[in-house]
């Protein structure tokens, strides 16, 4: 069973969450909607970005990628990216990381790292990509997996209901592809300039690709052909949606290629209750009643259904076919009322020969590896290590030499 401290914290957490959800319902009834939306709540603290490598060896920066909405990103870059830093500390990318790169280091070029798109939890109504807990978790992922993490600050409900958060996830995937194409164009432009003749200006390339400028960290170090989606709680629902859209796009999504996804205690539900949904309805932190309130805030009233495609992953008629889905690792907790539906989804994937293992953690609760109080527990550390072992076999450039 969870410790006494976890039980007490869960009681306080649920009281505060219920109060917040009730206030949001009142605001929604008064018509609090906006296309621009919000990506964080005023009562939730945020950690500022730091573009210099700190003690943990990870640098961060925030960028706003859509002038029409509040969609924002936080990038996490591990210091391993400097293992092959360019000698002139600049080049075609406009001098990335001038404060940390060694100008005397001899190398043929920058080191390319896989990219992880991370979607935070919070029941679609709270949380942010810059919260202390999410910042800590993404730093851990960046170091363990040796990847660039892009934490997505999607729009929250009820200000922006479904499909806003899902559209934001897909928009970031498309933005990542545009960034890769823009970086390639600038490289080609540099070569053409050296050989004489006319060439297209950087601003023209940016306009043509629908991006204002190249993102230097991604241009220098990102490898979008090794892209992993990682979703936490409701973020797992977004990740799975983005994975489906990437599969449907096929080669149109290139150079981005989603090679795997990780669904951490996904926020799945359905109209026909599973065994865990009955037995654990009053579970720790996010119980069934609170989650139902969150779903009512997220889904438009005319579309509300527990079998909505955003809520139930195995509802009939969902496309594309499950056999086309990327390898999917699912993390579940013993004391989470949503666990059985996540396991059922994983079973359906395995039936069509998709690599879809389940990691179940005993005596664990919903968000046991990402909640602020639990981030440093042995279970949270073990979970992060287990995820890293599985993901590495799909992001390794040498093939699947890692086993699980």
C-alpha positions in Angstrom: 0.0 0.0 0.0 1.1 3.6 -0.5 2.8 5.3 2.5 0.9 7.3 5.1 2.5 10.5 3.7 1.2 9.7 0.2 -2.3 9.0 1.6 -2.4 12.3 3.5 -1.1 14.2 0.5 -3.7 12.6 -1.7 -6.5 13.7 0.6 -5.3 17.4 0.5 -4.6 17.2 -3.2 -8.1 15.9 -4.0 -9.8 18.6 -1.9 -7.8 21.4 -3.6 -8.4 19.8 -7.1 -12.1 19.5 -6.5 -12.3 23.2 -5.5 -10.3 24.2 -8.6 -12.5 22.1 -10.9 -15.7 23.6 -9.4 -14.4 27.1 -9.9 -13.5 26.3 -13.5 -17.0 24.9 -14.1 -18.4 28.2 -12.8 -16.1 30.2 -15.1 -17.1 27.9 -18.0 -20.8 28.6 -17.3 -20.1 32.3 -17.6 -18.6 31.8 -21.0 -14.9 31.9 -20.3 -13.7 30.9 -23.7 -11.0 32.3 -26.0 -9.3 31.1 -29.2 -5.9 32.3 -28.0 -6.3 30.3 -24.8 -4.0 29.9 -21.8 -1.2 27.3 -21.1 -0.9 27.7 -17.3 -2.9 28.8 -14.2 -2.0 31.8 -12.2 -2.0 29.8 -9.0 0.6 27.3 -10.3 4.3 28.2 -10.0 6.6 28.0 -12.9 10.4 27.5 -13.2 12.2 30.0 -15.5 14.2 28.7 -18.4 17.9 28.7 -18.2 19.9 28.6 -21.5 23.2 27.7 -19.7 24.0 24.2 -18.6 23.3 23.8 -14.9 24.6 21.2 -12.4 22.4 18.6 -14.0 23.9 19.3 -17.5 20.7 20.4 -19.2 20.0 23.8 -20.7 16.5 25.1 -21.4 14.8 27.8 -23.4 11.1 28.8 -24.0 9.8 29.7 -27.4 6.3 30.8 -28.7 5.6 29.1 -32.0 2.1 30.3 -32.9 1.2 34.0 -32.9 -2.5 33.1 -33.1 -2.6 31.0 -29.9 -0.8 30.7 -26.5 0.9 27.5 -27.6 4.5 27.5 -26.3 7.4 25.1 -26.0 10.2 24.5 -23.6 13.3 22.9 -25.1 15.7 20.8 -23.0 19.2 20.3 -24.4 21.7 17.9 -22.6 25.4 18.8 -22.5 26.2 15.6 -24.4 25.2 17.6 -27.5 28.5 19.4 -27.2 30.6 16.2 -27.6 31.1 17.2 -31.2 30.6 21.0 -31.1 31.7 22.9 -34.2 35.0 24.6 -34.0 33.9 28.1 -35.0 31.0 28.1 -32.5 28.6 29.3 -35.1 28.5 28.5 -38.8 25.2 28.3 -40.7 23.1 28.3 -37.5 23.8 31.7 -36.3 26.1 30.8 -33.4 24.2 28.4 -31.2 25.1 28.2 -27.5 27.9 30.8 -27.5 28.0 30.7 -23.7 28.8 27.0 -23.4 30.5 25.8 -26.5 34.3 25.5 -26.5 35.7 27.5 -29.5 38.9 25.4 -29.3 37.3 22.1 -29.6 38.1 20.3 -32.9 35.3 18.5 -34.5 33.7 17.7 -37.8 30.3 19.0 -36.8 27.5 19.0 -34.1 26.1 15.9 -32.6 22.6 14.9 -33.6 20.2 13.8 -30.9 16.8 12.2 -31.1 13.8 14.4 -30.3 11.1 13.6 -27.6 7.9 15.5 -27.8 6.5 15.5 -24.2 2.9 16.3 -23.2 2.3 17.1 -19.5 -0.6 15.9 -17.4 -3.2 17.8 -15.4 -6.6 16.5 -16.7 -6.5 19.0 -19.7 -7.4 21.8 -17.3 -4.2 22.4 -15.3 -0.4 21.9 -15.3 2.1 23.4 -17.6 5.3 22.6 -19.5 7.2 24.9 -17.2 6.0 23.7 -13.8 8.6 22.6 -11.3 7.6 19.0 -11.5 7.4 18.9 -15.3 10.7 20.8 -15.7 12.4 18.3 -13.3 11.0 15.3 -15.1 11.9 16.5 -18.6 15.5 17.2 -17.4 15.7 13.6 -16.2 14.4 12.3 -19.5 16.9 14.5 -21.5 19.8 13.1 -19.5 18.8 9.5 -19.3 17.8 9.1 -22.9 20.4 11.6 -24.3 17.8 13.4 -26.3 16.4 16.9 -26.9 13.0 17.1 -25.1 10.4 19.5 -26.4 7.8 20.0 -23.7 4.6 21.2 -25.2 2.6 23.9 -23.5 -0.8 23.1 -25.1 -4.0 25.2 -24.5 -6.0 24.3 -21.4 -9.7 23.8 -20.9 -12.3 25.2 -20.4 -10.9 28.3 -22.1 -10.0 26.1 -25.0 -11.9 22.9 -25.2 -11.4 19.8 -27.4 -9.9 19.6 -30.0 -7.5 22.6 -29.1 -5.0 20.6 -27.0 -4.9 17.8 -29.7 -4.5 20.3 -32.5 -1.6 21.9 -30.6 0.1 18.5 -30.4 -0.2 18.0 -34.1 0.9 21.6 -34.8 4.1 21.0 -32.9 4.8 17.9 -34.9 4.4 19.8 -38.1 6.5 22.7 -36.7 9.3 20.2 -36.0 9.2 19.1 -39.7 9.3 22.7 -40.9 12.3 23.4 -38.7 14.1 20.4 -40.1 13.4 21.5 -43.7 14.4 25.1 -42.9 17.7 23.9 -41.4 18.4 21.8 -44.5 17.6 24.7 -46.8 20.0 27.0 -44.9 22.8 24.4 -45.1 22.2 24.1 -48.9 22.1 27.9 -49.2 25.5 28.1 -47.5 27.0 25.6 -49.9 25.4 27.4 -52.9 26.8 30.7 -51.7 30.3 29.3 -51.5 30.1 28.1 -55.1 28.8 31.3 -56.6 25.6 32.1 -58.3 22.3 33.3 -56.9 20.6 31.8 -53.9 17.4 32.3 -51.9 17.6 34.5 -48.8 17.0 33.1 -45.3 13.9 35.2 -44.9 12.4 33.9 -48.1 13.0 30.3 -47.0 11.4 31.1 -43.7 8.3 32.6 -45.2 7.9 29.7 -47.7 8.0 27.2 -44.8 5.7 29.1 -42.6 8.3 29.5 -39.9 9.7 32.9 -38.7 13.2 31.6 -38.1 15.3 28.6 -37.6 15.5 27.2 -34.1 19.3 26.9 -33.5 19.3 24.1 -31.0 17.2 21.9 -33.2 19.0 22.9 -36.4 22.4 22.0 -34.8 21.5 19.0 -32.7 18.0 17.7 -33.5 17.3 14.5 -35.5 13.6 14.4 -36.2 13.8 11.1 -38.0 14.2 9.6 -34.5 11.1 11.2 -32.8 9.5 9.8 -29.7 6.1 10.9 -28.2 5.9 10.8 -24.4 2.6 11.6 -22.8 1.8 11.9 -19.1 -1.8 11.2 -17.9 -4.0 13.3 -20.3 -0.8 14.1 -22.2 -0.8 10.4 -23.2 -4.2 10.9 -24.9 -2.6 13.8 -26.9 0.5 11.7 -27.7 -1.6 8.8 -29.0 -3.7 11.3 -31.2 -0.5 12.8 -32.6 0.9 9.3 -33.3 -2.2 8.4 -35.2 -2.0 11.5 -37.3 1.6 10.9 -38.0 0.7 7.4 -39.2 -2.0 8.8 -41.4 0.3 11.4 -42.9 2.9 8.7 -43.8 5.7 10.2 -45.9 4.0 13.6 -45.8 5.3 13.8 -42.2 8.9 13.4 -43.3 11.6 14.3 -42.3 9.8 13.7 -38.9 9.4 10.0 -38.1 7.7 8.8 -35.0 9.6 5.7 -34.0 7.9 5.0 -30.7 5.6 6.4 -28.1 5.4 6.2 -24.3 2.0 6.4 -22.5 2.4 7.0 -18.8 -0.8 6.2 -16.9 -3.0 7.4 -19.8 -6.2 9.4 -19.0 -8.4 6.8 -20.8 -12.0 6.0 -19.9 -15.2 4.6 -21.4 -18.9 4.1 -20.8 -18.6 0.4 -20.0 -16.6 0.3 -16.7 -13.7 -2.0 -16.3 -12.8 -3.9 -13.2 -10.4 -1.2 -12.0 -12.8 1.6 -12.7 -15.3 -0.1 -10.3 -12.9 -1.3 -7.7 -10.6 1.8 -7.6 -13.2 4.5 -8.3 -12.1 6.4 -5.2 -8.4 5.9 -5.8 -5.6 8.3 -4.8 -5.1 11.8 -6.3 -7.3 11.5 -9.4 -10.4 9.5 -8.5 -13.2 8.8 -11.0 -15.5 11.6 -9.9 -12.8 14.3 -10.3 -11.8 12.9 -13.7 -15.4 13.0 -14.8 -15.5 16.7 -13.9 -12.3 17.3 -15.9 -13.8 15.5 -18.9 -16.9 17.7 -18.7 -14.6 20.8 -18.8 -12.6 19.5 -21.7 -15.2 18.1 -24.1 -17.8 20.4 -25.6 -21.2 19.8 -24.1 -22.7 18.6 -27.4 -19.9 16.1 -27.8 -19.7 14.8 -24.2 -19.3 11.0 -24.1 -17.0 8.7 -22.2 -16.6 6.9 -25.5 -15.5 10.0 -27.3 -12.4 9.2 -29.4 -10.3 11.5 -27.2 -11.3 9.4 -24.1 -11.6 5.8 -25.3 -8.7 4.5 -27.3 -10.4 1.3 -28.5 -13.8 2.6 -29.5 -14.9 1.2 -32.8 -14.2 3.1 -35.9 -11.0 4.8 -34.8 -8.4 5.2 -37.5 -5.8 4.3 -38.6 -5.8 0.5 -38.0 -4.0 -0.4 -34.8 -1.5 -2.5 -36.7 -0.1 0.7 -38.2 0.7 2.3 -34.8 4.3 2.8 -33.7 5.8 0.7 -30.8 4.0 1.8 -27.6 5.2 1.4 -24.1 2.4 1.8 -21.5 3.1 2.6 -17.8 0.4 1.8 -15.3 0.1 2.0 -11.5 -1.5 -0.6 -9.2 -3.8 1.9 -7.4 -4.9 3.9 -10.5 -8.6 3.4 -11.5 -7.7 4.0 -15.2 -5.1 1.2 -15.3 -7.3 -1.6 -16.9 -8.3 0.4 -19.9 -4.7 1.3 -20.6 -3.7 -2.3 -20.3 -6.6 -3.3 -22.6 -5.4 -0.8 -25.3 -1.9 -2.3 -25.0 -3.4 -5.8 -25.4 -5.2 -4.7 -28.6 -1.9 -3.4 -30.0 -0.1 -6.7 -29.3 -2.9 -8.6 -31.0 -1.9 -7.0 -34.3 1.9 -7.5 -33.6 2.7 -4.0 -32.4 5.5 -4.0 -29.8 3.4 -2.8 -26.8 4.7 -3.9 -23.4 3.1 -2.8 -20.1 5.1 -1.7 -17.1 3.0 -2.1 -14.0 4.3 -0.7 -10.7 3.1 -2.2 -7.4 1.9 0.1 -4.6 2.0 3.0 -7.1 -0.6 5.7 -7.7 -1.5 7.8 -10.7 1.4 10.1 -11.7 3.7 8.3 -9.3 6.7 9.2 -11.5 5.8 12.8 -12.4 4.0 14.3 -9.4 6.1 16.9 -7.5 6.0 15.0 -4.2 6.9 11.7 -5.7 9.6 12.6 -8.3 12.5 11.5 -6.2 11.1 8.2 -4.9 12.7 4.8 -5.8 9.7 4.0 -7.9 10.0 7.2 -9.9 13.7 6.6 -10.5 13.1 3.0 -11.5 10.3 4.0 -13.9 12.5 6.6 -15.7 15.3 4.0 -16.0 12.9 1.4 -17.4 11.5 3.8 -20.0 15.0 4.8 -21.0 16.0 1.1 -21.6 13.0 0.5 -23.8 13.1 3.7 -25.8 16.8 3.5 -26.5 16.3 0.4 -28.8 14.2 2.6 -31.1 16.3 5.7 -31.1 19.7 4.1 -31.5 21.4 4.9 -34.8 23.1 1.5 -34.6 20.0 -0.6 -34.6 18.2 -2.4 -31.9 21.2 -3.5 -29.8 19.3 -2.7 -26.6 17.2 -5.4 -25.2 14.4 -5.2 -22.7 
